[in-house]
Amino acid sequence: MAEEAKTTCYDGSCAQSFQFYLQHSGEHQAIFQGLHNILPGEFKRIGLDKSSLDVLGVGSGGGEVDAQILTLLQSTFPAVPITTDIVEGSSQLTDNFKTLVAKTANLQKIPFAWHLTSSENYEKQVKVKGDMKKFDFIQMVQMIYYVDNLADTITFYRSLLKNNGRLMVIVESAHSGWDILWKTYKKVLAVDAITEYRSSAEVVAYLKSQGLKYEEHSIPNSYDITDCFDPSSQTGGRLLDFMTAKNNFYQSFTPEIRAGILDLLRNKCSVEKDGKVFFNSNLSCILVDA
C-alpha cells in the first residue's frame, strides 16, 4: 500500500493542486531562467567529443522542465543524437508529458523510454536486470523529498553516470520559506507522501560527507501568498492545501496549529511589500560530478 500511495501521489486531485501551484508560484519560469543561465556551459563540457548523448529524468512530472533541458541540449549539440529515459510514478503526469512531446516538434526527434514507476522501483529493476544503461546527464527536479533514502538515491544515480557526466538536483534552498515551514511543523506535515523533508542543506551535507565534487547555483523565486491570510479566499485555501500537503488546510489542523502556521508564513517565511506578502521560494540547483 505504501508503494501504491507513493506512485500515485500526483494523480487525480493532487495533480490538479500541483498544476494550480505551478501557475500561481511562477516556479517553472524561475527554474527555466536558472537553467538557461547554468546549463549551456555545462552541456558543452559534458558533450565534448561525444557521438551521442543519453539523458535520464527522474520524477519528471508533466515534462515541462525536461522539455527545456532537452531543448537546451539540442541547441548546444544540434547534430548529436539524444536519447531520453523518464522515470515517473504518476500515470496522469506521464500522459501530460507524452502530450507535450507530441505537440513539440524538436522533442519528436528524440526517442523516449517511459518507466512508469517510482525511483526506488526503477533502482530495483535496474539492479535485477544487471545491464545498467549509463547516462551523460541525469536530472532530479523537485523530487528528492519523495525518496526513501537520500544517500542511497544519490549513490545509485551517480553510479549510472558516464565519464564526465553530471547529476542535477533541484531542490528548495536551505532557509527558504519551504525549509522553515516544513522543519518547524514536521510532526504534522511530514506524515504522508513526504515523511522526511529535505532542502539543499541535507543534499549538500551528504555530498560533503562523501567528499563528492559539486557546484551549487541559486535560483531565486518568490510568490504572492497574501490570499492565504483571507479565510474566505479560494486561492488562498488552495495554496495552503498544497503548501501543507493536505486536502483541506482548515479541516486538517487544530486552530492552534493553523494559527501558528499562518503566523510563521507571514513573519518567518516571507517578506511584505506594498501591502502584499511574498513567500520565499528560493531553489538550489546542485550539479554533482560523476
C-alpha positions, 0 to 999 in steps of 0.5 A: 500500500505504501508503494501504491500511495507513493506512485500515485501521489500526483494523480487525480486531485493532487495533480490538479493542486500541483498544476494550480501551484505551478501557475500561481508560484511562477516556479517553472519560469524561475527554474527555466531562467536558472537553467538557461543561465547554468546549463549551456556551459555545462552541456558543452563540457559534458558533450565534448567529443561525444557521438551521442548523448543519453539523458535520464529524468527522474520524477519528471512530472508533466515534462515541462522542465525536461522539455527545456533541458532537452531543448537546451541540449539540442541547441548546444549539440544540434547534430548529436543524437539524444536519447531520453529515459523518464522515470515517473510514478504518476500515470496522469503526469506521464500522459501530460508529458507524452502530450507535450512531446507530441505537440513539440516538434524538436522533442519528436526527434528524440526517442523516449523510454517511459518507466512508469514507476517510482525511483526506488522501483526503477533502482530495483529493476535496474539492479535485477536486470544487471545491464545498467544503461549509463547516462551523460546527464541525469536530472532530479527536479523537485523530487528528492523529498519523495525518496526513501533514502537520500544517500542511497538515491544519490549513490545509485544515480551517480553510479549510472553516470558516464565519464564526465557526466553530471547529476542535477538536483533541484531542490528548495534552498536551505532557509527558504520559506519551504525549509522553515515551514516544513522543519518547524511543523514536521510532526504534522506535515511530514506524515504522508507522501513526504515523511522526511523533508529535505532542502539543499542543506541535507543534499549538500551535507551528504555530498560533503560527507562523501567528499563528492565534487559539486557546484551549487547555483541559486535560483531565486523565486518568490510568490504572492501568498497574501490570499492565504491570510483571507479565510474566505479566499479560494486561492488562498485555501488552495495554496495552503492545501498544497503548501501543507500537503493536505486536502483541506488546510482548515479541516486538517489542523487544530486552530492552534496549529493553523494559527501558528502556521499562518503566523510563521508564513507571514513573519518567518517565511516571507517578506511584505511589500506594498501591502502584499506578502511574498513567500520565499521560494528560493531553489538550489540547483546542485550539479554533482560530478560523476 
